[in-house]
Amino acid sequence: MAHFTIENLTFAYPEAGKNALQDVSLQIQEGEYLVLIGKSGSGKSTLLRHLKTALTPHGVRSGRVLFSGKPLEEAGLREQSAKIGYVMQDPDSQIVTDKVWHELAFGLESLGCDQRTMRLRVAEMASYFGIQDWFHRDVAELSGGQKQLLNLASIMAMQPEVLILDEPTSQLDPIAAADFLNTVRKINLELGTTVILSEHRLEEVFPAADRVAVLEEGRLMALDTPRGIGRRLRAEGSDMVAALPAPMRIFYGAEGGGECPLTVREGRSWLSREMEGRPVCRETPPAPLEEIPAADAAVVLKEVWFRYEKDAPDVLRGVNLQVPRGSLFAVVGGNGAGKSTMLKAICHICRPYRGKVLLEGRKVEKYRPDELFQGMLAMLPQDPKTLFVKKTVREELLEMLPGRGGEEREERVLKIAAELQVADLLAQHPYDLSGGEQQRAALAKVLLLEPKILLLDEPTKGIDSFYKKTLAEILAGLKRKGVTILLVSHDIEFCAQYADAVAMFFDGGVVTANTPGRFFAENSFYTTAANRMSRHLFPYAVTADDVIRRVCESRGEGKERIRRGERQ
């Protein structure tokens, strides 16, 4: 029996000028694991929100959604709360209490469960999800990964029939994201819970999916098994091939034979067969990161220590870091390690009690606020919504250009909107945008400050692989203008491909920094899928393009063929 039946669903946000969903028809069976993929703004989140009436957005709608054979609206809020669980993209937007144990019990209290049942389910969920060690902690003390796990546990305590997840790993580090998605798969397999999930990170979810649905500009363009979707996208020459997991991209880029691999393990086996009997060139280690004089660094941190409260543990513990002028310097590490706090210390939002922060050779506390944030320093926070205070994207951007002539302001806004691909969103309310669109609008707002030093906290969160290339081009253009970019990210694929240097942040400090080729090749788990798949043959290949290039070179194929493969 179908859990959800979606019939000719069409929807438009107020004053949007176009439909967010267009004639979407889809059946989702009981116990199925369905993955939604598509570019940012393709309608994934909008479609998911129509599967629970409390979350259905305001706008003009036609078509209908059936739940277990009857219109969704006929299922009361209590029934939907009990049977349909929903995990949002931003963990903070879903948490409603101050203590972990209370958050676990909140949904059950709302459903009117008796105390005995409540205690049993809370204990079971805390044990199942490994929450015992932080069961009594304040929610505010948790990392992003812990908050998202708490959201999932709180929903599963109500024993829902359907679990809907909207890009649930967008704020998680790679290891926490893999653990989270493995837990979701376990819930699907062991409990028979129907899972409907939208994601941009496909390495973990693609092999687990029963079917994959591709949305494009609000339309359902394809629905098939994961391998079937890969074949269809490849045959149609779709640019969505670039969004597929690394083993599939490498297979299609290198024009491999046999069955397309879905997992790293399958990719490793295919690559071994593909390279059998062919010469494998001895890999030369990439150049290590060179030490630079402090005078050549745009940002310098020397023994920086910081804690949020006097009696609280230190979050920053003797951080030492030098960011070369005009470089793209990436910092990776687990949730709660202190990366975002380090960026706030550079901005002087968090004031260290020991150590120095130097910007262009001058202590940060010596800058006047207007001097610091006008042409020197700008920061894109992890949650872009914190920057939005106006009713339209256009007003948000115009706000950054006070005191300028009307024509000049409008020209600057239109130019930055075109560069960041938000020109068609200028009339919309920022909160009506998808997560990826909000990220782009927030970055446009920050770049209007024309900073010399740009701090980015998770800039690729919620954006698709296509816009990541655009973002990389924008950042490369800023570098050519002499802008220094310090980026904190969980997106190791982006860091491997585009960063000049990568540092690991752990336990409140930087433990190592190196060039991407060296950094990721020396890690076993904190590395890219392409490297895990190919390191037995190509130890220093850290991107899909690296692997494709080496496979094509082993066949003696020309540069044009290699470039063609890398564009797949």
C-alpha positions as CSV (number, residue, x, y, z in Angstrom):
1,M,0.0,0.0,0.0
2,A,1.2,3.5,-0.7
3,H,2.0,5.7,2.3
4,F,1.8,8.8,0.2
5,T,0.1,9.4,-3.1
6,I,0.8,12.8,-4.7
7,E,-1.4,13.7,-7.6
8,N,-0.7,16.6,-10.0
9,L,0.6,18.8,-7.2
10,T,1.3,22.4,-8.4
11,F,2.3,25.2,-6.0
12,A,3.5,28.8,-6.1
13,Y,4.7,31.0,-3.3
14,P,3.0,34.5,-3.1
15,E,4.4,36.9,-5.6
16,A,7.0,34.4,-6.8
17,G,6.1,34.8,-10.4
18,K,6.6,31.1,-11.2
19,N,5.5,27.7,-9.8
20,A,7.8,26.1,-7.2
21,L,6.1,22.7,-8.0
22,Q,4.5,21.8,-11.3
23,D,2.3,18.8,-11.8
24,V,4.2,16.5,-9.5
25,S,2.7,13.0,-9.3
26,L,4.4,10.3,-7.2
27,Q,3.6,7.3,-5.1
28,I,5.7,6.4,-2.0
29,Q,5.2,2.8,-0.8
30,E,5.2,1.6,2.8
31,G,8.8,0.8,4.0
32,E,10.4,2.5,1.0
33,Y,13.6,4.5,1.1
34,L,13.1,7.4,-1.4
35,V,15.8,10.0,-2.0
36,L,15.0,13.4,-3.6
37,I,17.8,15.1,-5.5
38,G,18.0,18.3,-7.6
39,K,19.6,21.7,-7.7
40,S,19.0,24.3,-5.0
41,G,15.6,25.8,-5.6
42,S,14.3,22.8,-7.6
43,G,11.4,22.3,-5.1
44,K,12.7,19.5,-2.9
45,S,12.0,21.2,0.4
46,T,8.7,22.6,-0.8
47,L,7.6,19.1,-1.8
48,L,8.5,17.6,1.5
49,R,6.7,20.3,3.4
50,H,3.5,19.4,1.6
51,L,3.6,16.0,3.2
52,K,2.7,17.5,6.6
53,T,-0.1,20.1,6.8
54,A,1.5,21.9,9.8
55,L,4.5,22.7,7.6
56,T,2.7,23.3,4.3
57,P,3.8,26.7,3.0
58,H,1.4,29.5,2.3
59,G,0.7,30.0,-1.4
60,V,-1.5,28.9,-4.4
61,R,-1.9,25.2,-4.7
62,S,-3.7,22.6,-6.8
63,G,-3.7,18.9,-6.9
64,R,-3.8,16.7,-3.8
65,V,-1.8,14.6,-1.4
66,L,-3.1,11.3,0.0
67,F,-1.8,9.7,3.2
68,S,-2.6,6.0,3.5
69,G,-5.4,6.4,0.9
70,K,-7.2,9.4,2.3
71,P,-6.6,13.2,1.8
72,L,-3.8,14.4,4.1
73,E,-6.0,17.2,5.5
74,E,-8.4,14.6,6.9
75,A,-5.7,13.2,9.2
76,G,-5.8,15.4,12.3
77,L,-2.7,17.2,13.6
78,R,-2.4,14.6,16.4
79,E,-2.4,11.7,13.9
80,Q,0.1,13.4,11.7
81,S,2.4,14.2,14.7
82,A,2.3,10.6,15.7
83,K,2.7,9.0,12.3
84,I,4.8,11.5,10.3
85,G,8.1,12.5,11.7
86,Y,10.0,15.4,10.1
87,V,13.7,16.4,10.5
88,M,14.5,19.8,9.3
89,Q,17.7,21.2,7.7
90,D,18.6,23.4,10.6
91,P,18.6,21.5,13.9
92,D,18.1,24.7,16.0
93,S,14.8,25.5,14.3
94,Q,13.2,22.3,15.6
95,I,14.4,22.1,19.2
96,V,11.9,23.6,21.7
97,T,13.2,22.8,25.2
98,D,16.4,23.5,27.2
99,K,17.4,20.0,28.4
100,V,18.2,16.9,26.3
101,W,15.9,14.6,28.4
102,H,13.0,17.0,28.1
103,E,13.4,17.3,24.3
104,L,13.2,13.5,24.1
105,A,10.0,13.5,26.1
106,F,8.4,16.6,24.6
107,G,6.6,14.9,21.7
108,L,5.3,12.1,23.8
109,E,4.0,14.7,26.3
110,S,2.2,16.5,23.5
111,L,0.6,13.2,22.4
112,G,-0.6,12.6,26.0
113,C,1.4,9.4,26.7
114,D,1.3,8.1,30.2
115,Q,4.5,8.5,32.4
116,R,5.4,4.8,32.3
117,T,5.3,4.7,28.4
118,M,7.2,8.0,28.2
119,R,10.0,6.8,30.5
120,L,10.4,3.6,28.6
121,R,10.5,5.2,25.2
122,V,12.9,8.0,26.3
123,A,15.2,5.4,27.9
124,E,15.1,3.2,24.8
125,M,15.8,6.1,22.4
126,A,18.6,7.5,24.5
127,S,20.2,4.0,24.5
128,Y,19.6,3.3,20.8
129,F,21.1,6.7,19.7
130,G,24.0,6.7,22.2
131,I,22.7,9.8,24.1
132,Q,23.3,8.5,27.6
133,D,26.5,10.5,28.1
134,W,24.8,13.9,27.4
135,F,21.2,13.0,28.6
136,H,21.2,15.6,31.3
137,R,23.0,18.4,29.5
138,D,21.6,21.7,28.3
139,V,20.7,21.7,24.6
140,A,22.6,24.9,24.1
141,E,25.9,23.0,24.9
142,L,25.4,20.5,22.1
143,S,27.2,20.5,18.8
144,G,25.3,20.6,15.5
145,G,25.7,16.9,15.0
146,Q,24.4,16.1,18.5
147,K,21.4,18.4,18.0
148,Q,20.5,16.7,14.8
149,L,20.8,13.3,16.4
150,L,18.6,14.5,19.3
151,N,16.0,15.7,16.8
152,L,15.9,12.3,15.2
153,A,15.7,10.5,18.5
154,S,12.9,12.8,19.7
155,I,10.9,12.0,16.6
156,M,11.6,8.2,16.7
157,A,10.4,8.2,20.3
158,M,6.9,8.8,18.9
159,Q,7.3,5.7,16.7
160,P,6.2,7.3,13.4
161,E,5.3,5.3,10.3
162,V,7.1,7.8,8.0
163,L,10.3,9.7,8.5
164,I,10.9,12.8,6.3
165,L,14.3,14.4,6.3
166,D,15.2,17.6,4.6
167,E,19.0,17.8,4.0
168,P,19.6,16.6,7.6
169,T,23.4,16.4,7.3
170,S,24.0,19.9,5.9
171,Q,25.6,21.1,9.2
172,L,27.3,17.8,10.1
173,D,31.0,16.9,9.7
174,P,31.6,13.9,7.3
175,I,32.0,11.3,10.0
176,A,28.9,12.5,12.0
177,A,27.0,12.7,8.7
178,A,27.8,9.1,7.8
179,D,26.9,7.9,11.3
180,F,23.6,9.8,11.1
181,L,22.6,8.4,7.7
182,N,23.6,4.9,8.8
183,T,21.2,5.3,11.7
184,V,18.5,6.4,9.3
185,R,19.1,3.3,7.1
186,K,19.0,1.1,10.2
187,I,15.6,2.6,11.1
188,N,14.4,1.9,7.6
189,L,15.6,-1.7,7.5
190,E,14.9,-2.8,11.1
191,L,11.7,-1.0,11.9
192,G,10.2,-0.8,8.4
193,T,9.8,3.0,8.7
194,T,9.3,4.7,5.4
195,V,12.1,7.2,4.7
196,I,11.8,10.2,2.4
197,L,15.0,12.2,2.3
198,S,16.4,15.1,0.3
199,E,20.2,15.4,0.2
200,H,23.1,17.1,-1.7
201,R,25.6,14.7,-0.2
202,L,24.9,11.5,-2.0
203,E,27.8,9.2,-1.2
204,E,26.0,7.5,1.7
205,V,22.3,7.8,0.7
206,F,22.5,6.7,-2.9
207,P,23.4,3.1,-2.2
208,A,20.8,2.9,0.5
209,A,17.9,4.2,-1.6
210,D,15.3,2.0,-3.2
211,R,14.4,4.7,-5.6
212,V,15.7,8.2,-6.5
213,A,13.5,11.1,-7.7
214,V,15.0,13.9,-9.7
215,L,13.4,17.3,-9.4
216,E,14.2,20.1,-11.9
217,E,12.5,23.5,-11.7
218,G,9.6,22.0,-9.7
219,R,9.0,19.1,-12.1
220,L,9.6,15.4,-11.5
221,M,12.1,14.7,-14.3
222,A,13.0,11.1,-13.4
223,L,12.2,8.3,-11.0
224,D,14.2,5.1,-10.9
225,T,16.6,2.9,-9.0
226,P,20.0,4.6,-8.2
227,R,21.8,2.8,-11.0
228,G,18.9,3.5,-13.3
229,I,19.0,7.2,-12.5
230,G,22.7,7.2,-13.3
231,R,22.2,5.5,-16.6
232,R,19.3,7.9,-17.6
233,L,21.1,11.1,-16.6
234,R,24.2,9.9,-18.5
235,A,22.2,8.9,-21.6
236,E,20.4,12.3,-21.6
237,G,23.7,14.2,-21.2
238,S,22.2,15.9,-18.1
239,D,24.4,18.1,-16.0
240,M,22.9,16.3,-13.0
241,V,25.6,13.7,-13.6
242,A,27.9,16.1,-11.7
243,A,25.8,15.6,-8.6
244,L,26.2,11.8,-8.5
245,P,28.4,10.1,-5.9
246,A,32.1,10.1,-6.7
247,P,32.3,6.4,-7.7
248,M,29.6,7.0,-10.3
249,R,31.2,10.2,-11.6
250,I,34.6,8.5,-12.0
251,F,33.0,5.5,-13.8
252,Y,31.2,7.7,-16.3
253,G,34.0,10.2,-16.6
254,A,36.5,7.5,-17.4
255,E,34.0,5.7,-19.6
256,G,34.3,2.5,-17.6
257,G,33.0,-0.9,-18.7
258,G,30.7,-3.2,-16.8
259,E,28.2,-2.2,-14.1
260,C,28.4,1.2,-12.6
261,P,29.6,1.2,-9.0
262,L,27.5,2.8,-6.3
263,T,29.7,2.6,-3.2
264,V,33.4,3.2,-2.5
265,R,33.9,-0.5,-2.1
266,E,32.4,-1.3,-5.5
267,G,34.3,1.6,-7.0
268,R,37.6,0.2,-5.6
269,S,36.9,-3.2,-7.1
270,W,35.9,-1.7,-10.5
271,L,39.1,0.4,-10.5
272,S,41.3,-2.6,-9.7
273,R,39.8,-4.5,-12.6
274,E,40.0,-1.5,-14.9
275,M,43.7,-1.0,-14.1
276,E,44.6,-4.6,-14.3
277,G,47.6,-5.1,-16.7
278,R,48.0,-1.4,-17.2
279,P,51.1,0.6,-16.1
280,V,50.5,2.6,-12.8
281,C,52.9,5.5,-12.6
282,R,54.8,6.0,-9.4
283,E,53.0,8.8,-7.5
284,T,55.1,11.8,-6.6
285,P,53.9,13.4,-3.3
286,P,52.5,16.9,-3.8
287,A,54.6,19.8,-2.4
288,P,54.0,20.4,1.3
289,L,52.7,23.7,2.7
290,E,55.4,26.2,3.0
291,E,55.9,28.2,6.1
292,I,55.6,31.9,5.5
293,P,56.8,35.0,7.4
294,A,54.2,36.6,9.7
295,A,54.5,39.7,7.5
296,D,53.1,37.8,4.5
297,A,50.0,36.6,6.5
298,A,46.7,38.4,6.4
299,V,45.4,36.6,9.5
300,V,47.6,35.5,12.4
301,L,46.5,33.8,15.6
302,K,49.1,33.4,18.3
303,E,48.3,31.2,21.4
304,V,44.6,32.2,21.4
305,W,42.5,31.0,24.4
306,F,38.8,31.6,24.8
307,R,35.9,30.3,26.9
308,Y,32.3,31.5,26.9
309,E,31.9,31.7,30.7
310,K,34.4,32.1,33.5
311,D,34.0,28.6,34.9
312,A,33.3,26.9,31.6
313,P,35.9,24.8,29.8
314,D,38.0,26.4,27.2
315,V,36.7,26.3,23.6
316,L,39.9,27.6,22.0
317,R,43.0,26.2,23.5
318,G,46.1,27.9,22.3
319,V,45.2,28.3,18.6
320,N,48.1,29.1,16.3
321,L,47.3,29.8,12.7
322,Q,48.8,31.8,9.8
323,V,46.6,32.5,6.7
324,P,48.7,33.6,3.7
325,R,47.6,36.8,2.0
326,G,45.5,36.2,-1.1
327,S,44.9,32.5,-0.4
328,L,41.8,30.3,0.1
329,F,42.6,28.6,3.4
330,A,40.2,25.9,4.6
331,V,39.7,24.6,8.1
332,V,37.9,21.2,8.7
333,G,37.1,19.3,11.8
334,G,34.3,17.7,13.8
335,N,31.2,19.4,15.1
336,G,31.9,21.3,18.4
337,A,35.7,21.4,17.9
338,G,35.7,25.3,18.0
339,K,36.0,26.3,14.4
340,S,33.1,28.8,14.4
341,T,34.3,30.2,17.7
342,M,37.7,30.8,16.1
343,L,36.1,32.8,13.3
344,K,34.2,34.9,15.9
345,A,37.5,35.5,17.7
346,I,39.0,36.8,14.5
347,C,36.0,39.2,14.2
348,H,36.4,40.3,17.8
349,I,32.9,39.1,18.6
350,C,34.4,36.5,21.0
351,R,37.3,38.2,22.8
352,P,40.1,35.9,23.8
353,Y,41.4,36.1,27.4
354,R,44.9,35.2,26.2
355,G,46.8,35.4,22.9
356,K,46.8,37.7,19.9
357,V,44.7,38.0,16.8
358,L,46.4,40.1,14.0
359,L,44.8,41.3,10.8
360,E,47.2,42.7,8.2
361,G,49.8,42.9,11.0
362,R,47.6,44.9,13.4
363,K,45.9,43.7,16.5
364,V,42.2,43.3,15.9
365,E,41.3,45.3,19.1
366,K,43.2,48.3,17.6
367,Y,40.6,48.6,14.8
368,R,37.6,50.8,15.3
369,P,34.3,48.9,14.6
370,D,33.6,51.0,11.5
371,E,37.2,50.6,10.3
372,L,37.1,46.8,10.9
373,F,33.9,46.0,9.1
374,Q,34.0,48.6,6.3
375,G,36.5,47.3,3.7
376,M,38.7,45.2,6.0
377,L,36.7,42.2,7.3
378,A,33.4,40.5,6.6
379,M,31.9,37.2,7.8
380,L,29.2,34.9,6.4
381,P,27.8,33.1,9.5
382,Q,26.7,29.5,9.6
383,D,23.1,30.4,9.7
384,P,22.4,32.9,6.8
385,K,19.0,33.9,8.2
386,T,20.8,35.8,11.0
387,L,21.7,38.4,8.3
388,F,18.1,38.9,7.0
389,V,16.1,41.8,8.4
390,K,14.2,43.1,5.4
391,K,11.1,41.9,3.4
392,T,12.8,41.2,0.1
393,V,16.2,40.1,-1.1
394,R,16.6,43.4,-3.0
395,E,16.1,45.4,0.2
396,E,18.6,43.2,2.0
397,L,21.3,44.0,-0.6
398,L,20.4,47.7,-0.8
399,E,20.9,47.9,2.9
400,M,24.6,47.3,2.5
401,L,25.1,50.4,0.4
402,P,23.9,53.4,2.4
403,G,24.9,56.9,1.3
404,R,25.3,56.0,-2.4
405,G,23.3,57.4,-5.3
406,G,20.2,55.5,-6.3
407,E,21.5,54.5,-9.7
408,E,24.9,53.3,-8.4
409,R,23.2,51.3,-5.6
410,E,20.9,49.6,-8.0
411,E,23.7,48.8,-10.5
412,R,25.9,47.3,-7.7
413,V,23.0,45.2,-6.4
414,L,22.1,43.9,-9.9
415,K,25.7,43.1,-10.6
416,I,26.3,41.1,-7.4
417,A,22.8,39.4,-7.7
418,A,23.8,38.2,-11.2
419,E,27.2,36.9,-10.0
420,L,25.6,35.0,-7.1
421,Q,22.7,33.8,-9.2
422,V,20.0,35.4,-7.1
423,A,18.8,38.0,-9.7
424,D,15.5,36.2,-10.1
425,L,15.0,36.1,-6.4
426,L,15.2,39.8,-5.7
427,A,11.5,40.3,-5.2
428,Q,11.1,37.3,-2.8
429,H,11.2,37.3,1.0
430,P,14.5,35.8,2.2
431,Y,12.6,33.3,4.4
432,D,10.8,31.9,1.4
433,L,14.0,30.8,-0.3
434,S,15.5,27.4,-0.1
435,G,18.5,26.8,2.1
436,G,20.9,27.0,-0.8
437,E,19.3,30.2,-2.1
438,Q,19.5,31.8,1.3
439,Q,23.2,31.0,1.4
440,R,23.7,32.7,-1.9
441,A,21.7,35.8,-1.0
442,A,23.6,36.1,2.3
443,L,27.0,35.8,0.5
444,A,25.9,38.5,-1.9
445,K,25.1,40.8,1.0
446,V,28.5,40.1,2.6
447,L,30.4,40.7,-0.6
448,L,28.9,44.2,-1.0
449,L,31.2,45.2,1.9
450,E,34.2,44.6,-0.4
451,P,36.3,43.1,2.4
452,K,40.1,42.4,2.2
453,I,39.6,39.4,4.5
454,L,36.5,37.2,4.0
455,L,35.5,34.7,6.7
456,L,33.1,31.9,5.5
457,D,31.4,29.6,8.0
458,E,30.0,26.6,6.0
459,P,29.4,28.5,2.7
460,T,28.5,25.4,0.8
461,K,25.8,24.3,3.3
462,G,22.6,23.5,1.4
463,I,23.9,24.4,-2.1
464,D,24.2,21.9,-5.0
465,S,27.3,20.8,-6.8
466,F,26.6,23.1,-9.8
467,Y,26.6,26.2,-7.7
468,K,29.7,25.1,-5.8
469,K,31.6,25.5,-9.1
470,T,30.2,29.0,-9.4
471,L,31.1,29.7,-5.8
472,A,34.6,28.5,-6.5
473,E,34.9,30.8,-9.5
474,I,33.7,33.7,-7.4
475,L,36.3,33.0,-4.7
476,A,39.0,32.6,-7.3
477,G,38.1,36.0,-8.7
478,L,38.3,37.5,-5.2
479,K,41.7,35.9,-4.7
480,R,42.9,37.6,-7.9
481,K,41.9,40.9,-6.4
482,G,44.0,40.2,-3.4
483,V,41.2,39.1,-1.0
484,T,42.2,36.5,1.7
485,I,39.6,33.9,2.3
486,L,39.4,31.8,5.5
487,L,36.8,29.1,5.1
488,V,35.4,26.7,7.8
489,S,33.7,23.7,6.2
490,H,32.5,20.2,6.5
491,D,32.5,19.8,2.7
492,I,35.8,18.0,2.3
493,E,35.2,17.5,-1.5
494,F,35.0,21.3,-2.0
495,C,38.1,21.9,0.2
496,A,40.1,19.2,-1.7
497,Q,39.2,20.7,-5.1
498,Y,39.5,24.4,-4.5
499,A,41.5,25.3,-1.3
500,D,45.2,26.3,-1.4
501,A,45.7,24.9,2.1
502,V,43.7,22.8,4.6
503,A,44.0,22.7,8.4
504,M,42.5,20.2,10.8
505,F,40.9,21.7,13.9
506,F,40.7,19.4,17.0
507,D,40.2,19.9,20.7
508,G,40.2,23.7,20.5
509,G,43.3,24.1,18.2
510,V,44.9,23.5,14.8
511,V,46.7,20.2,14.9
512,T,48.1,20.2,11.3
513,A,47.9,22.2,8.0
514,N,49.0,21.2,4.6
515,T,48.3,21.4,0.9
516,P,45.1,19.5,-0.1
517,G,46.9,16.7,-1.9
518,R,49.1,16.0,1.1
519,F,46.4,16.6,3.8
520,F,43.7,14.3,2.5
521,A,46.1,11.6,1.3
522,E,47.5,11.3,4.8
523,N,44.1,10.8,6.4
524,S,42.2,7.5,6.6
525,F,38.7,8.7,7.3
526,Y,38.8,12.5,7.0
527,T,39.3,12.3,3.3
528,T,37.4,12.2,0.0
529,A,35.4,9.3,-1.4
530,A,37.7,9.5,-4.5
531,N,40.8,9.1,-2.4
532,R,39.3,6.2,-0.4
533,M,38.3,4.5,-3.7
534,S,41.7,4.9,-5.4
535,R,44.4,5.3,-2.8
536,H,45.6,1.6,-3.3
537,L,46.6,2.7,-6.9
538,F,46.8,6.5,-6.8
539,P,47.7,7.5,-3.2
540,Y,47.6,11.3,-3.9
541,A,44.5,11.4,-6.0
542,V,42.0,13.3,-3.8
543,T,39.3,14.4,-6.3
544,A,37.2,12.6,-8.9
545,D,39.0,14.6,-11.6
546,D,42.4,13.3,-10.3
547,V,41.3,9.7,-10.6
548,I,39.7,10.2,-14.0
549,R,42.9,11.8,-15.3
550,R,45.1,9.0,-14.0
551,V,42.9,6.2,-15.5
552,C,42.8,8.0,-18.9
553,E,46.6,8.5,-18.8
554,S,47.2,4.8,-18.1
555,R,45.3,4.1,-21.3
556,G,47.4,6.5,-23.2
557,E,44.5,8.7,-24.0
558,G,45.0,12.3,-25.1
559,K,44.5,15.5,-23.1
560,E,41.2,16.3,-24.9
561,R,39.8,12.9,-23.9
562,I,40.9,13.5,-20.3
563,R,39.3,16.9,-20.2
564,R,36.1,15.5,-21.7
565,G,36.0,12.8,-18.9
566,E,36.6,15.4,-16.2
567,R,33.6,17.4,-17.5
568,Q,31.2,14.5,-17.0
